[in-house]
Amino acid sequence: MTDAVAPRADDFTPGRPVVFRGATVITVDSAGVLENADVLITDDTIAGVGHNLEVPAGTLEIDAKGGIIMPGMIDTHRHMWQTALRGYGGDWALSQYFVFYYLTWGHVFRAEDIAAGNQLSALESVDQGVTTTVDWSHALRTPDYADAAVEALKSIPGRYVLAYGNYLGAPWEWMNDPGFQNWVKNFTTDDMMGLQVAFDVNSGPDFHEKAAFEAARELGLRVTTHAGVWGVNGDPNIEYMYNNGFMDDTVTYVHASSLGPDSYHKIAATGGTISIATESEQSAGQGYPSAWVAKKYGITASLSMDTSVWWSADFFSAMRSTLSSFRSRDHLEAQSKGETVNVNRMKAEDAVWQATMGGAHTLGMADKLGSITVGKKADIVLLKNDESPAMTPILNPYAHVVYQAGTADVHTVVVNGKVVKYDGERIGMPLKPVADRVAASVEHVRGELGEDAWAEWMNPALPEDEPIANPYMYLDEDDK
């Protein structure tokens, strides 16, 4: 334990080792939880996990006592470009979202609007300890839009997967367009920037999407698809995929919250994964959040935050809401049969696993990400806030992460061995230029809508609730 020095933000230079000392370490591997333990990072790799680690000369030492170290979190489904309209549709139902983006105003978004939203979303993700994000980028009308999306992501030091989509086009057409295919063939992927395709199966018995799946296979791309969305796509769409041989372990089913038993069996049997977006499913109406059915049918699940037109990138909220939704469903199922739940079947540990290793499995990167394991990529989050009453005492680390900690407790974030946030402050990532870019995008979109439409869409009219007759209400003498 010699030769380590306390760091300042500008001390974190490329190649200089870093060691965290004295933390509660949630490894999310077979080692479980280590108390008063150290984690050593050299270059882009986790080089040591244990107690009283010896470190190279000049290693920077971060005092992690009183804190929790966990793997960087992984969001497997986020429409990052929509972050520029943060909260705008907070009162929408899912149908209003579809009408706004797909049928009415989707055409007004320019490539620079995609870039602005992506950059803000990427900054927010890294700031909150989400070190890997799948950008479910379904507004890429041309390869120029995709270039803008990638440029914005690369400007923020995180790990990303661009899921290329185009909601204004048919996937069997745009995926076979020479412009798209050439863009893919010229795109360089690595551990920091991956590539998938994002499209949904909605065409019906003709299954036009067959040509899209065939193109994905020819290009060697994983597929992420919204499935089991109430009123939009359901069991028949899963059947079309299965009967045509397109269900395998390279497919992620987003939401998957309104399917029947046979569809879940098919997903499980073919090695598919589910991306659970609990806050979205609870509010927008895709169906009951799918953590419960994922466990019932033995399907690997990860977590996601969907879109900031409703929700933020807060992954503590994702874990908390997912665990709570599972337990609520368990209670409802038991009580409908006159029974009582005496033991919670989903533990806080399971929610942490879904937020980390679940995401790594979903991306096909379980050998590189998702746990604090020697040899894996150094994507690490330290939760430590000596002034927060909610951060003491730490008795049950998993439950503390899920039910006690929050974004204000994110002390240090490391992505691929690079310290991008330290002592609660981002390093070299000011908000203002990003915010200015977003403000210009908002001004453009608002101008395209016009003030009346802007206000009407943000404040949807609500039907009046019909009062329920209550026999116990007092009545005036005239009403008797």
C-alpha positions in Angstrom: 0.0 0.0 0.0 2.9 2.3 -0.7 3.5 5.2 -3.1 -0.1 6.1 -3.6 -1.0 9.8 -3.6 -4.3 11.7 -3.2 -5.6 13.1 -6.5 -6.9 16.3 -7.9 -9.1 16.3 -11.0 -6.3 17.3 -13.3 -4.1 14.5 -12.0 -6.1 11.9 -13.9 -3.9 11.6 -16.9 -4.0 8.8 -19.5 -2.2 5.6 -18.4 -1.8 6.6 -14.8 -3.1 3.9 -12.4 -6.0 4.6 -10.0 -6.9 2.7 -6.9 -10.0 3.0 -4.8 -9.4 2.3 -1.1 -11.6 1.0 1.6 -15.0 0.7 -0.1 -17.9 -1.7 0.1 -17.5 -3.3 -3.3 -20.5 -4.9 -5.0 -18.7 -7.0 -7.5 -21.8 -8.5 -9.3 -19.7 -11.7 -9.7 -19.1 -14.8 -7.7 -17.1 -12.8 -5.1 -20.3 -11.0 -4.0 -19.8 -8.1 -1.7 -16.4 -7.2 -0.3 -16.2 -5.0 2.8 -13.3 -2.4 3.2 -11.9 -3.5 -0.1 -9.8 -1.9 -2.9 -10.1 -1.8 -6.7 -7.1 -1.1 -8.9 -7.4 0.3 -12.4 -4.5 0.2 -14.9 -5.0 1.6 -18.4 -8.6 0.6 -19.4 -8.8 -2.6 -17.3 -9.7 -3.7 -13.7 -6.3 -5.0 -12.5 -7.0 -5.9 -8.9 -10.0 -6.4 -6.5 -9.3 -7.2 -2.9 -7.9 -6.0 0.4 -4.7 -4.0 0.9 -3.7 -4.1 -2.7 -0.2 -3.4 -3.7 -0.1 -0.7 -6.4 2.5 0.7 -8.8 4.4 3.8 -7.9 2.6 7.0 -8.7 -0.9 5.4 -8.5 -3.6 7.9 -7.7 -5.5 6.9 -4.6 -9.2 7.7 -4.1 -10.5 7.4 -0.6 -13.7 5.3 -0.9 -14.3 4.7 2.8 -18.0 5.1 3.6 -18.9 4.5 -0.1 -20.1 1.8 -2.4 -18.3 0.7 -5.6 -20.4 -0.9 -8.2 -20.1 -1.6 -11.9 -21.1 1.2 -14.3 -24.7 0.9 -15.1 -26.0 -0.1 -18.6 -29.1 1.4 -20.2 -30.3 -0.9 -23.0 -33.0 1.3 -24.6 -33.0 5.1 -24.6 -34.2 7.4 -27.4 -31.4 9.8 -26.6 -32.3 12.4 -29.3 -35.6 13.1 -27.6 -33.8 14.5 -24.5 -33.8 17.9 -26.2 -37.6 18.0 -25.4 -37.0 17.0 -21.8 -40.3 16.6 -20.0 -42.4 18.0 -22.8 -44.7 15.0 -23.0 -44.8 14.3 -19.3 -48.6 14.1 -19.4 -48.9 12.1 -22.6 -50.3 8.6 -23.0 -48.5 6.4 -25.5 -50.9 7.1 -28.3 -50.2 10.8 -28.0 -46.5 10.1 -28.3 -47.1 8.2 -31.4 -49.3 10.8 -33.0 -46.8 13.6 -32.1 -43.7 12.0 -33.4 -44.8 9.4 -36.0 -47.8 11.0 -37.6 -47.6 14.8 -37.1 -44.3 16.4 -36.2 -41.5 13.8 -36.8 -40.5 15.5 -40.0 -39.5 18.8 -38.4 -36.4 17.3 -36.6 -33.2 18.0 -38.3 -29.8 16.2 -38.0 -28.6 19.0 -35.7 -31.7 18.4 -33.4 -30.7 14.7 -33.2 -27.2 15.7 -32.3 -28.3 18.2 -29.6 -30.5 15.7 -27.8 -27.9 13.0 -28.0 -25.2 15.1 -26.6 -27.3 16.2 -23.6 -28.5 12.7 -23.0 -24.9 11.3 -23.1 -23.8 14.0 -20.7 -26.6 13.1 -18.3 -25.9 9.4 -18.5 -22.3 9.6 -17.7 -23.0 12.2 -14.9 -25.4 9.7 -13.3 -23.2 6.6 -13.5 -24.7 5.1 -16.6 -21.4 4.2 -18.4 -23.0 2.4 -21.4 -26.1 3.5 -23.2 -27.9 2.0 -26.2 -29.1 5.0 -28.3 -32.4 3.7 -29.7 -32.1 6.3 -32.5 -35.2 5.9 -34.5 -35.2 9.2 -36.2 -32.3 8.7 -38.6 -33.9 9.5 -41.8 -30.6 9.5 -43.8 -27.0 8.5 -43.1 -26.3 12.2 -42.5 -28.6 12.0 -39.5 -26.6 9.0 -38.2 -23.4 10.9 -38.6 -24.7 13.7 -36.5 -25.9 11.2 -33.8 -22.5 9.5 -33.7 -20.6 12.8 -33.6 -22.6 13.9 -30.6 -22.1 10.7 -28.7 -18.3 10.7 -29.3 -18.1 14.2 -27.9 -18.9 12.8 -24.4 -16.6 10.1 -22.9 -19.0 7.3 -22.4 -19.6 3.9 -24.0 -22.4 3.7 -26.5 -24.3 1.5 -29.0 -26.0 3.3 -31.8 -29.2 1.4 -32.6 -30.0 2.8 -36.1 -33.6 3.2 -36.9 -36.0 5.4 -39.0 -39.5 5.6 -37.8 -40.6 7.6 -40.9 -39.6 4.7 -43.2 -40.3 1.0 -43.6 -37.4 -1.1 -42.2 -37.5 -3.6 -45.1 -36.9 -0.6 -47.4 -34.4 1.6 -45.6 -32.3 -1.3 -44.4 -31.9 -2.5 -48.0 -31.2 1.0 -49.3 -27.6 1.2 -50.7 -27.0 4.4 -48.8 -27.7 2.7 -45.5 -25.8 -0.4 -46.3 -22.7 1.5 -47.4 -22.9 3.6 -44.3 -22.9 0.4 -42.2 -20.0 -1.2 -44.1 -17.9 2.0 -43.7 -18.8 2.4 -40.0 -16.0 1.4 -37.5 -17.2 -0.3 -34.4 -15.2 -1.0 -31.2 -15.8 -1.5 -27.5 -16.7 2.2 -27.1 -19.1 2.5 -30.0 -21.2 -0.4 -31.1 -23.9 -0.7 -33.8 -27.3 -2.4 -33.9 -30.5 -1.9 -35.9 -33.7 -0.8 -34.3 -37.1 -1.5 -35.8 -40.5 -2.9 -34.9 -42.6 -5.7 -36.3 -46.0 -4.2 -37.2 -46.8 -5.1 -40.8 -49.1 -8.1 -40.2 -49.2 -11.5 -41.8 -47.3 -10.5 -44.9 -44.3 -10.0 -42.5 -42.5 -7.5 -44.7 -39.9 -7.2 -41.9 -38.4 -10.5 -43.0 -36.3 -8.5 -45.5 -35.1 -6.3 -42.6 -34.1 -9.3 -40.5 -32.3 -10.8 -43.5 -30.4 -7.5 -44.0 -29.4 -7.4 -40.3 -28.0 -10.9 -40.5 -26.1 -10.1 -43.7 -24.6 -7.1 -42.1 -23.9 -8.9 -38.8 -26.0 -6.6 -36.7 -28.0 -7.3 -33.5 -31.6 -6.3 -33.5 -33.5 -4.4 -30.9 -37.3 -4.2 -31.3 -40.3 -2.9 -29.3 -42.5 -5.9 -28.7 -45.5 -6.7 -26.5 -46.7 -3.1 -26.6 -50.4 -3.0 -25.8 -52.5 -2.1 -28.9 -49.4 -2.0 -31.2 -47.7 -5.3 -31.5 -48.2 -8.6 -29.7 -48.2 -12.4 -30.0 -48.8 -12.6 -33.7 -45.6 -10.6 -34.4 -43.6 -12.9 -32.2 -45.0 -15.8 -34.1 -44.0 -14.3 -37.5 -40.5 -13.9 -36.2 -40.3 -17.4 -34.7 -41.8 -19.2 -37.8 -39.3 -17.4 -40.0 -36.3 -18.2 -37.9 -35.5 -14.7 -36.7 -35.6 -15.3 -32.9 -32.2 -15.9 -31.4 -29.8 -14.5 -28.8 -29.0 -11.4 -30.9 -32.5 -10.0 -30.5 -33.6 -7.7 -27.6 -37.3 -7.3 -27.0 -38.0 -3.9 -25.5 -40.9 -3.7 -23.0 -42.3 -7.2 -23.8 -45.1 -6.4 -21.4 -48.3 -7.5 -23.2 -47.5 -11.0 -24.5 -48.9 -14.4 -23.8 -47.2 -17.4 -22.3 -46.3 -18.9 -25.7 -44.4 -15.8 -26.8 -42.4 -15.7 -23.5 -41.5 -19.3 -23.9 -40.2 -18.6 -27.5 -38.1 -15.7 -26.2 -36.7 -17.8 -23.4 -36.0 -20.9 -25.6 -34.2 -18.8 -28.3 -32.0 -16.9 -25.9 -33.6 -13.5 -26.4 -33.4 -10.8 -23.8 -35.9 -8.2 -22.5 -35.2 -4.6 -21.9 -37.5 -3.5 -19.1 -38.5 0.2 -19.0 -40.6 0.2 -15.8 -41.4 3.9 -15.5 -42.4 3.9 -19.2 -44.6 0.9 -18.9 -46.2 2.1 -15.8 -47.0 5.5 -17.2 -47.4 5.2 -21.0 -49.3 2.0 -21.0 -47.3 -0.7 -22.9 -48.4 -3.2 -20.3 -47.5 -4.2 -16.8 -43.7 -3.9 -16.3 -42.1 -7.1 -17.5 -39.7 -8.0 -14.7 -42.3 -10.4 -13.2 -42.8 -12.3 -16.5 -39.1 -12.3 -17.2 -38.4 -14.1 -13.9 -41.4 -16.4 -14.4 -40.3 -17.6 -17.8 -36.5 -17.5 -17.2 -35.6 -14.7 -19.6 -32.5 -12.5 -19.1 -33.5 -8.9 -18.5 -31.9 -5.6 -18.4 -33.1 -2.1 -17.5 -33.7 1.1 -19.5 -35.2 4.6 -19.2 -36.8 4.9 -22.6 -37.1 8.7 -23.3 -36.6 12.0 -21.5 -39.7 13.4 -23.3 -41.1 11.7 -20.2 -38.3 10.5 -17.8 -34.7 11.3 -16.9 -31.7 9.0 -17.1 -31.9 8.2 -13.4 -31.0 4.6 -13.1 -31.6 4.4 -9.4 -35.2 5.2 -10.3 -35.1 2.4 -12.8 -33.9 -0.2 -10.2 -36.3 1.1 -7.6 -39.4 1.1 -9.8 -38.6 -2.3 -11.3 -38.1 -4.0 -8.0 -41.2 -2.4 -6.6 -43.3 -3.3 -9.6 -42.3 -6.9 -9.3 -43.2 -7.1 -5.7 -46.5 -5.3 -6.3 -47.4 -7.8 -9.0 -46.5 -10.7 -6.6 -48.8 -9.3 -4.0 -51.6 -8.7 -6.5 -51.3 -12.2 -7.9 -51.2 -13.8 -4.4 -54.1 -11.7 -3.0 -56.3 -12.5 -6.0 -56.1 -16.1 -4.9 -56.7 -15.2 -1.2 -53.0 -15.9 -0.4 -50.3 -13.8 1.2 -46.7 -13.2 0.1 -44.4 -14.0 3.0 -41.1 -13.8 1.2 -40.1 -11.3 -1.6 -39.0 -13.4 -4.5 -37.1 -10.6 -6.2 -34.3 -9.1 -4.2 -32.5 -5.8 -4.4 -29.5 -7.8 -5.6 -31.5 -8.9 -8.7 -32.3 -5.3 -9.6 -28.6 -4.4 -9.3 -27.7 -7.4 -11.5 -30.2 -6.3 -14.2 -28.8 -2.7 -14.2 -25.3 -4.1 -14.8 -24.7 -7.7 -15.8 -28.2 -7.9 -17.3 -27.2 -5.1 -19.6 -23.9 -6.7 -20.5 -25.6 -9.9 -21.5 -28.1 -8.0 -23.5 -25.3 -6.4 -25.5 -23.4 -9.6 -25.9 -20.6 -8.1 -23.8 -20.8 -10.1 -20.6 -17.1 -11.0 -21.0 -16.1 -7.3 -20.9 -18.7 -5.3 -18.9 -21.1 -5.5 -16.0 -19.0 -6.6 -13.0 -16.0 -5.6 -10.9 -13.9 -8.5 -12.1 -10.2 -8.5 -12.8 -9.6 -8.4 -16.6 -12.8 -6.6 -17.4 -13.1 -3.1 -18.7 -12.8 -0.5 -16.0 -16.4 1.0 -16.0 -16.8 1.8 -12.3 -19.1 4.0 -10.2 -18.3 5.1 -6.6 -21.3 6.2 -4.6 -20.1 8.3 -1.7 -21.6 11.4 -0.1 -20.3 12.2 3.4 -22.9 14.9 3.9 -26.0 12.8 2.9 -28.0 11.3 5.8 -29.2 8.6 3.3 -25.6 7.3 2.9 -25.1 6.2 6.4 -25.2 3.6 7.8 -24.6 1.1 4.9 -25.9 -2.2 6.2 -27.3 -4.0 3.2 -25.3 -2.7 0.1 -27.7 -4.0 -2.6 -30.7 -2.5 -0.9 -28.8 0.6 -0.2 -28.1 1.1 -3.9 -31.7 0.4 -4.9 -33.7 2.1 -2.2 -31.4 4.7 -0.5 -28.8 6.0 -2.9 -29.5 8.6 -5.6 -27.9 10.6 -8.4 -26.5 13.1 -5.9 -24.4 10.4 -4.4 -22.5 9.6 -7.6 -19.0 10.6 -6.5 -16.7 9.1 -9.1 -17.4 7.6 -12.6 -14.8 5.7 -14.6 -15.4 4.8 -18.2 -12.9 2.5 -19.9 -10.3 3.4 -17.3 -10.8 7.2 -17.7 -12.0 9.1 -14.7 -14.8 11.3 -16.1 -16.3 12.5 -12.8 -14.6 12.9 -9.5 -15.7 14.2 -6.1 -19.2 14.9 -7.6 -17.9 17.1 -10.5 -17.6 16.2 -14.2 -14.1 16.6 -15.6 -13.9 18.7 -18.7 -17.6 18.4 -19.6 -19.3 21.8 -18.9 -23.0 21.9 -19.4 -23.3 25.4 -21.0 -22.3 24.6 -24.6 -24.5 21.5 -24.6 -27.4 23.5 -23.1 -26.9 26.2 -25.7 -27.1 23.6 -28.5 -30.3 22.2 -27.1 -31.8 25.6 -26.6 -31.3 26.3 -30.4 -33.0 23.0 -31.2 -35.9 23.7 -28.9 -36.3 27.1 -30.5 -36.4 25.5 -34.0 -39.0 22.8 -33.1 -41.1 25.3 -31.2 -41.1 27.6 -34.2 -42.1 24.8 -36.5 -45.1 23.9 -34.3 -46.2 27.4 -33.6 -47.1 28.7 -30.2 -50.7 27.3 -30.2 -49.7 23.8 -31.2 -46.7 23.9 -28.8 -49.0 24.7 -25.9 -51.7 22.3 -26.9 -49.4 19.3 -27.3 -47.7 20.0 -24.0 -51.0 20.2 -22.2 -53.3 17.6 -23.6 -57.0 18.0 -22.8 -58.3 15.6 -20.2 -61.8 14.0 -20.2 -63.8 14.7 -17.2 -64.2 11.9 -14.7 -67.7 10.8 -14.1 -68.5 10.8 -10.3 -69.2 7.5 -8.7 -72.5 7.3 -6.8 -71.7 7.0 -3.1 -74.6 5.8 -0.9 -72.8 7.1 2.2 -72.7 10.7 1.1 -74.8 13.2 3.1 -77.6 14.6 1.0 -79.2 18.0 1.2 -82.8 17.9 2.2 -83.8 19.2 -1.3 -81.9 16.2 -2.9 -83.8 13.5 -0.9 
